[in-house]
């Protein structure tokens, strides 16, 4: 609307004497107006290139997110949530017994390979608790560092496909009356015992009794795909019951096909207990990068639209310029200029405008893409590959947009153009 109002305002108050002295098309063909049109097209190219660079950086970042090593096997996993009512399951041990019963009832189902329950899932906000690992200075509980914790059933690591690096997994003997035990991830060991394997170390979780580390597992993306894994501690569900758990079912085929059978079996344990948020692990992962996908998609659509508009603008500029210079081009042809020279002359105008826009756009991108750093993963905001490819795309489009009117200009008939007014 703004650029449309500018010429409308200019022509609403014309200088009649100047208009009457000009000859038709020559009015719009002055050097000043031609320069203004070229600057507008160059600006359009520059702004479009900034958008396309941003979209390219987000696209590369999104591709990197999808290839991140998760630390577990997301295939063939069905997830569902259960929150027990406190009125009916007031005792922690009743809650533990309920979820142990769920695992026992779901495991024999046809198509089920293994079942586990956990208070947390990868890429979901975890619970945190103050900890005092062995070897750290004794401090008050309020000053102890908080680390991610979750209660799990014995088959959790097997079901999730998380590798056990050292020590052992939880076993049936790890009950409420047994010695307190825990398993930590590799990052936890590197954080507190960098030169040791961690097995046999002791740690105080909150105000609970001293807990012994009996195993070390591989790191899992436990916060976000774009964030490094944090130190995490697992403890047996039987020793730390919870009223809210995630049920994880690894299937032998399509996990979604087991949803009805799993719901039915849980209802047989407690008909009044609701099951919520049934989904596959792939859906869970897709939800975790939904914001990144939406941002990439929107900026991609806008940048492609801007590229199309810039191409049309460049084509329109050259076509209009050819129309204004018809007599000039005819004279050149009549004086012996080759069609190839005319084509090169016309294309040069379009390519110079595009090149100026590309250079300005690259400079603007170097400044503006820095604000995108928080949205990018494993790609620099000044990634040379993205900048180069984007510039090449725009210059290629400029060649095509300039070639069509240039080719038409090279085919002008000198005898016809000399009579053109």
C-alpha positions in Angstrom: 0.0 0.0 0.0 2.8 2.4 0.9 4.7 1.9 -2.4 1.4 2.2 -4.3 0.6 5.5 -2.6 3.8 7.1 -3.6 3.3 7.2 -7.4 -0.4 7.9 -6.9 0.5 11.0 -4.9 3.0 12.1 -7.5 0.6 11.8 -10.4 -2.2 13.4 -8.5 -0.4 16.8 -8.8 1.4 16.7 -12.2 3.3 19.5 -13.7 1.2 20.0 -16.9 3.9 22.0 -18.8 6.4 19.3 -18.2 4.0 16.6 -19.2 3.1 18.3 -22.4 6.7 18.8 -23.3 7.5 15.1 -22.7 6.9 12.6 -25.5 4.6 9.7 -24.3 6.6 7.0 -22.8 9.7 9.1 -22.2 8.1 10.6 -19.1 8.5 7.4 -17.2 11.8 6.6 -18.7 14.0 9.3 -17.1 17.2 8.2 -15.6 16.0 9.2 -12.1 12.9 7.1 -12.3 14.9 4.2 -13.7 17.3 4.4 -10.8 14.5 4.6 -8.3 12.9 1.4 -9.8 16.3 -0.4 -9.6 16.7 0.6 -6.0 13.3 -0.6 -5.1 14.0 -4.0 -6.7 17.4 -4.2 -5.0 15.7 -3.5 -1.7 13.1 -6.2 -2.4 15.9 -8.7 -3.2 17.8 -7.8 -0.1 14.8 -8.2 2.3 13.8 -11.4 0.5 17.4 -12.8 0.9 17.4 -12.1 4.6 14.2 -14.1 5.0 15.6 -16.9 2.9 18.8 -17.0 4.9 16.8 -17.2 8.1 14.7 -20.0 6.7 17.8 -21.8 5.6 19.4 -21.6 9.0 16.2 -22.9 10.7 15.9 -25.7 8.2 19.4 -26.9 8.8 18.9 -26.6 12.6 15.6 -28.6 12.3 17.4 -31.3 10.3 20.1 -31.4 13.0 17.5 -31.8 15.7 15.9 -34.8 13.9 19.3 -36.6 13.7 20.2 -36.1 17.4 21.3 -39.2 19.3 18.5 -39.7 21.9 20.2 -42.3 24.1 17.2 -44.6 23.8 15.2 -46.5 21.1 12.0 -44.6 20.3 10.6 -47.2 17.9 7.6 -49.3 18.8 6.8 -47.6 22.1 3.4 -46.8 23.4 3.0 -44.2 26.2 0.1 -43.5 28.5 -0.3 -41.6 31.8 -2.0 -42.6 35.0 -2.6 -40.4 38.1 -4.0 -42.2 41.1 -6.6 -40.4 43.3 -5.2 -39.7 46.7 -8.5 -40.6 48.4 -8.3 -44.2 47.1 -4.6 -44.6 47.1 -3.5 -42.7 50.2 -0.7 -45.1 51.1 2.5 -44.9 49.0 2.7 -48.6 49.1 -0.8 -49.0 47.6 0.4 -46.9 44.7 3.5 -49.0 44.2 1.4 -52.1 44.3 -1.0 -50.7 41.7 1.7 -49.9 39.2 3.5 -53.2 39.8 0.1 -54.9 39.1 -0.2 -52.9 35.9 3.2 -54.1 34.7 2.3 -57.7 35.6 -1.1 -57.5 33.8 0.2 -55.8 30.6 3.3 -58.0 30.1 1.5 -61.1 28.9 -0.6 -59.3 26.3 -0.1 -60.5 22.7 2.3 -58.2 20.8 3.9 -56.8 24.0 7.6 -57.3 24.4 8.1 -55.5 27.7 6.4 -53.0 30.1 7.7 -50.4 32.5 6.5 -47.4 34.5 8.3 -44.2 35.3 7.7 -40.8 36.9 9.4 -39.0 34.0 10.0 -39.3 30.3 12.7 -38.0 28.0 12.1 -34.4 26.8 9.6 -33.7 29.6 10.2 -31.5 32.6 11.6 -33.8 35.3 11.4 -33.8 39.1 14.4 -32.4 40.9 15.8 -33.0 44.4 18.7 -31.7 46.4 21.6 -34.1 46.5 24.8 -34.6 48.4 27.1 -37.0 46.5 30.0 -38.7 48.3 33.1 -36.6 48.2 31.3 -33.2 48.1 31.6 -30.7 51.0 28.9 -31.1 53.7 26.4 -28.3 53.3 22.8 -27.6 54.5 20.1 -29.2 52.4 18.9 -25.9 51.1 22.4 -25.2 49.5 22.8 -28.6 47.9 22.6 -28.8 44.1 19.3 -30.0 42.6 19.4 -32.8 40.0 16.8 -34.6 38.0 15.4 -37.8 39.6 12.8 -40.3 38.6 11.4 -43.5 40.0 11.2 -46.5 37.6 10.2 -50.1 37.5 12.9 -52.8 37.1 12.3 -53.2 33.3 12.5 -49.5 32.5 16.0 -49.5 30.8 15.2 -52.7 28.9 11.8 -51.2 27.7 13.3 -47.9 26.7 16.4 -49.4 25.1 18.8 -47.5 27.4 22.3 -49.1 27.6 23.6 -50.2 30.9 27.3 -49.2 31.0 28.4 -50.5 34.3 27.0 -52.3 37.4 23.5 -53.8 37.5 19.9 -52.8 36.8 17.2 -52.8 39.5 15.9 -56.2 40.6 13.0 -57.5 42.5 15.0 -57.6 45.7 15.2 -53.7 45.6 12.1 -53.4 47.8 11.1 -50.8 50.4 12.8 -52.6 53.3 16.0 -53.3 51.3 19.0 -51.0 51.3 18.4 -47.8 49.3 20.0 -48.1 45.8 20.1 -45.8 42.7 21.4 -45.8 39.2 22.9 -42.7 37.6 23.6 -41.6 34.1 27.1 -41.1 32.7 27.0 -37.3 33.0 26.3 -37.7 36.7 29.4 -39.7 37.2 31.5 -37.2 35.1 30.1 -34.4 37.1 31.0 -35.7 40.6 33.5 -38.6 40.1 35.3 -37.8 36.8 38.2 -40.2 37.4 36.1 -43.1 38.8 33.4 -45.4 37.5 30.8 -44.4 40.2 29.8 -47.9 41.2 29.6 -48.2 45.0 29.5 -44.5 45.6 27.0 -43.1 48.0 24.7 -40.1 47.8 22.1 -38.5 50.0 18.8 -37.6 48.2 16.9 -34.9 49.9 16.4 -35.9 53.6 16.3 -39.7 52.8 18.8 -42.3 53.9 22.2 -42.7 52.3 21.7 -44.4 48.8 24.3 -46.5 47.1 25.0 -46.3 43.3 24.7 -49.8 41.8 24.7 -49.0 38.1 25.5 -46.4 35.4 23.5 -46.0 32.2 24.0 -44.0 29.0 22.9 -40.4 28.8 19.4 -39.7 27.5 18.1 -36.4 26.1 16.1 -35.6 29.3 15.4 -31.9 28.8 15.2 -30.9 25.1 16.7 -32.1 21.9 18.7 -28.9 21.6 20.1 -29.1 25.2 22.8 -31.4 26.5 21.7 -34.2 28.9 21.9 -33.2 32.5 23.0 -35.4 35.5 20.1 -37.7 36.3 19.4 -40.3 39.0 17.0 -43.2 38.9 15.7 -45.0 41.9 13.4 -48.0 42.3 9.6 -47.4 42.3 9.3 -49.9 45.2 11.4 -47.6 47.4 10.0 -44.3 46.2 6.3 -44.7 45.2 4.5 -42.0 43.3 0.8 -41.4 42.5 1.5 -40.2 38.9 3.3 -42.4 36.5 4.0 -42.9 32.8 3.3 -46.4 31.5 5.7 -47.5 28.7 4.9 -50.5 26.5 7.3 -51.8 23.9 5.5 -53.7 21.2 6.4 -56.2 18.6 4.7 -54.2 15.9 2.6 -51.0 15.6 2.3 -49.7 19.2 -0.9 -47.8 18.4 -2.7 -51.0 17.8 -2.2 -52.0 21.4 -3.9 -49.0 22.9 -7.3 -50.5 23.2 -6.1 -53.8 24.8 -3.9 -51.8 27.2 -6.8 -49.6 28.3 -9.0 -52.7 28.8 -6.5 -54.5 30.8 -5.9 -51.5 33.1 -9.7 -51.1 33.6 -9.8 -54.7 34.8 -7.5 -53.7 37.6 -9.5 -50.6 38.6 -12.6 -49.8 36.4 -12.8 -46.3 37.8 -9.1 -45.4 37.1 -8.8 -43.2 34.0 -6.0 -43.6 31.4 -4.9 -40.3 29.7 -2.6 -39.0 27.0 -2.3 -42.2 25.0 0.3 -41.7 22.3 3.3 -43.3 20.7 6.9 -42.2 21.4 7.2 -40.9 17.9 4.3 -38.6 18.5 5.8 -37.6 21.8 9.1 -36.7 20.0 7.2 -34.8 17.3 5.4 -32.7 20.0 8.7 -31.9 21.5 9.9 -30.2 18.3 6.5 -28.8 17.2 7.6 -25.2 17.9 10.8 -25.6 15.9 8.8 -27.2 13.0 6.2 -24.4 13.0 8.8 -21.7 13.1 10.7 -23.3 10.2 7.6 -23.9 8.2 6.3 -20.3 8.6 9.6 -18.6 7.8 10.0 -21.0 4.8 6.6 -20.1 3.4 7.3 -16.4 3.9 10.7 -16.6 2.3 9.6 -18.5 -0.7 6.8 -16.0 -1.2 9.3 -13.2 -0.9 11.6 -14.9 -3.5 8.6 -15.2 -5.9 7.7 -11.6 -5.5 11.3 -10.4 -5.9 11.6 -12.5 -9.1 8.4 -10.9 -10.5 9.7 -7.5 -9.5 13.0 -8.0 -11.3 11.3 -9.4 -14.3 8.9 -6.4 -14.4 11.8 -4.0 -14.0 13.6 -5.4 -17.0 10.5 -5.8 -19.1 9.5 -2.2 -18.4 13.0 -0.9 -19.2 13.0 -2.8 -22.5 9.7 -1.1 -23.4 11.1 2.3 -22.5 14.2 1.8 -24.5 12.7 0.3 -27.6 13.9 3.1 -29.9 17.3 3.1 -28.4 17.7 -0.6 -28.9 16.4 -0.4 -32.4 19.0 2.3 -33.3 21.7 0.1 -31.8 20.6 -2.8 -33.9 20.3 -0.6 -37.0 23.9 0.6 -36.4 25.2 -2.9 -36.4 24.9 -4.1 -32.8 24.6 -7.9 -32.6 21.5 -9.4 -30.9 23.8 -11.0 -28.4 25.1 -7.5 -27.5 21.6 -6.3 -26.9 20.8 -9.3 -24.8 23.9 -8.8 -22.7 23.1 -5.1 -22.3 19.6 -5.8 -21.0 20.6 -8.6 -18.7 23.4 -6.5 -17.2 20.8 -4.1 -15.8 18.9 -6.8 -14.1 21.9 -8.6 -12.8 23.4 -5.4 -11.4 20.2 -4.6 -9.5 20.1 -8.2 -8.2 23.7 -8.2 -7.2 23.3 -5.0 -5.3 20.3 -6.5 -3.5 22.2 -9.8 -2.7 25.2 -7.9 -1.3 22.9 -5.7 0.8 20.9 -8.8 1.9 24.0 -10.7 2.9 25.2 -7.8 5.0 21.8 -7.5 6.6 21.7 -11.2 7.3 25.0 -11.1 9.1 23.6 -8.6 11.5 20.0 -9.8 11.9 20.5 -13.6 12.1 22.4 -13.2 15.3 19.1 -12.7 17.1 18.2 -16.3 16.0 21.0 -18.0 17.9 18.6 -19.2 20.6 16.5 -20.9 17.9 19.4 -22.7 16.2 21.0 -26.1 17.1 24.4 -27.2 15.9 24.6 -24.5 13.2 26.1 -21.1 13.4 24.0 -17.9 12.8 26.7 -16.9 10.2 26.9 -20.4 8.6 28.9 -19.8 5.3 27.2 -22.7 3.5 23.7 -21.3 4.1 24.7 -17.8 3.0 26.5 -19.1 -0.1 23.6 -21.3 -1.2 21.0 -18.6 -0.7 23.1 -16.0 -2.7 23.5 -18.5 -5.5 19.8 -19.2 -5.5 19.0 -15.5 -5.8 21.6 -14.9 -8.5 20.3 -17.9 -10.5 16.7 -16.6 -10.3 18.0 -13.1 -11.4 19.6 -14.6 -14.5 16.3 -16.4 -15.4 14.2 -13.3 -14.7 16.5 -11.1 -16.8 17.0 -13.5 -19.6 13.4 -13.6 -20.8 13.0 -9.9 -21.5 16.6 -9.7 -22.7 15.9 -12.4 -25.3 12.8 -10.6 -26.4 14.8 -7.4 -26.8 17.5 -9.1 -28.9 14.8 -10.2 -31.4 13.5 -6.7 -32.0 13.1 -5.7 -35.7 15.1 -2.5 -36.3 12.7 -1.3 -39.1 9.8 -1.6 -36.7 11.4 -0.1 -33.6 12.7 3.0 -35.5 9.0 3.9 -36.2 8.1 3.2 -32.6 6.9 6.3 -30.7 
